[in-house]
Amino acid sequence: MHPKNKMIGIELVDLILGVIRSIIQNVIIPSDISEEELKRAKLKKKKAKNDLVIQLLKIEKFTHFLSTIKYYEWNSNKELAEVDFEDYLRIFMASHFREFHEK
């Protein structure tokens, strides 16, 4: 165990795991929602996370790095099965198509 902000490697792994989680959860937030509505719906943090993930995915090398991740899920037979994480990545990018093409 290391205290927060003391080991850059741990912070980086934590950031990458957060990005992966956001991609898998793929929370869709309406683009026409106001800041006040975001606060009331408790979506402000999720929107900020989505915005960060989108900005990171605009970096081609980062997107390529994520697409090579080996990801496993429990299947119905209670065994670990490898899942192509790139599928999650494509679904996330398609769900947020407009944000990827904004300037």
C-alpha positions as CSV (number, residue, x, y, z in Angstrom):
1,M,0.0,0.0,0.0
2,H,1.3,3.4,-0.9
3,P,-0.2,6.8,-0.1
4,K,-2.0,8.6,-2.9
5,N,0.1,10.9,-5.1
6,K,3.4,9.2,-4.0
7,M,4.0,6.7,-6.8
8,I,3.3,7.8,-10.4
9,G,3.1,4.2,-11.6
10,I,0.2,3.4,-9.3
11,E,-1.6,6.6,-10.2
12,L,-1.2,5.8,-13.9
13,V,-2.6,2.3,-13.4
14,D,-5.5,3.7,-11.4
15,L,-6.2,6.2,-14.3
16,I,-6.1,3.5,-16.9
17,L,-8.4,1.3,-14.9
18,G,-10.8,4.2,-14.5
19,V,-10.8,4.8,-18.3
20,I,-11.5,1.1,-18.9
21,R,-14.4,1.2,-16.4
22,S,-15.9,4.2,-18.1
23,I,-15.6,2.6,-21.5
24,I,-17.3,-0.6,-20.3
25,Q,-20.1,1.3,-18.4
26,N,-20.6,3.6,-21.4
27,V,-22.9,6.1,-19.6
28,I,-24.8,8.1,-22.2
29,I,-25.5,11.7,-21.2
30,P,-27.7,13.8,-23.4
31,S,-25.8,16.6,-25.0
32,D,-28.6,19.2,-24.5
33,I,-28.7,18.8,-20.7
34,S,-27.8,22.0,-18.7
35,E,-25.2,22.2,-15.9
36,E,-28.1,22.5,-13.4
37,E,-29.7,19.4,-14.7
38,L,-26.4,17.6,-14.6
39,K,-26.1,18.5,-10.9
40,R,-29.7,17.5,-10.1
41,A,-29.3,14.1,-11.9
42,K,-25.9,13.6,-10.3
43,L,-24.3,13.2,-13.7
44,K,-21.7,15.9,-13.5
45,K,-18.8,13.6,-12.5
46,K,-19.8,11.0,-15.1
47,K,-19.9,13.6,-17.8
48,A,-16.4,14.9,-16.7
49,K,-15.1,11.3,-16.8
50,N,-16.7,10.7,-20.3
51,D,-15.1,14.0,-21.5
52,L,-11.7,12.9,-20.2
53,V,-12.0,9.4,-21.8
54,I,-13.0,11.0,-25.1
55,Q,-10.1,13.4,-25.1
56,L,-7.7,10.5,-24.3
57,L,-9.2,8.3,-27.1
58,K,-8.5,11.1,-29.6
59,I,-4.8,10.2,-29.1
60,E,-4.2,7.5,-31.6
61,K,-1.4,5.8,-29.6
62,F,-3.6,5.6,-26.5
63,T,-6.5,4.1,-28.4
64,H,-4.2,1.5,-29.9
65,F,-2.8,0.7,-26.4
66,L,-6.3,0.2,-25.1
67,S,-7.3,-2.0,-28.0
68,T,-4.5,-4.4,-27.2
69,I,-5.7,-5.0,-23.6
70,K,-6.4,-8.6,-22.6
71,Y,-9.8,-8.5,-20.9
72,Y,-11.5,-11.4,-19.2
73,E,-15.1,-11.8,-17.9
74,W,-16.9,-14.6,-16.0
75,N,-19.1,-16.6,-18.4
76,S,-22.1,-18.6,-17.6
77,N,-20.0,-21.7,-16.9
78,K,-18.2,-19.8,-14.1
79,E,-15.0,-19.7,-16.2
80,L,-12.9,-16.8,-17.2
81,A,-13.3,-16.1,-20.9
82,E,-11.2,-13.7,-22.9
83,V,-13.3,-10.8,-24.4
84,D,-12.1,-8.6,-27.2
85,F,-11.8,-5.2,-25.4
86,E,-11.8,-3.5,-28.7
87,D,-15.5,-4.3,-29.0
88,Y,-16.2,-2.2,-25.9
89,L,-14.0,0.5,-27.3
90,R,-15.9,0.6,-30.6
91,I,-19.2,0.7,-28.9
92,F,-18.1,3.5,-26.7
93,M,-16.7,5.5,-29.6
94,A,-19.9,4.9,-31.6
95,S,-22.1,6.0,-28.7
96,H,-20.2,9.2,-28.4
97,F,-19.6,9.8,-32.1
98,R,-20.5,13.5,-32.0
99,E,-18.1,14.3,-29.2
100,F,-15.3,12.7,-31.2
101,H,-15.9,14.9,-34.2
102,E,-16.4,18.2,-32.3
103,K,-13.6,20.7,-32.7
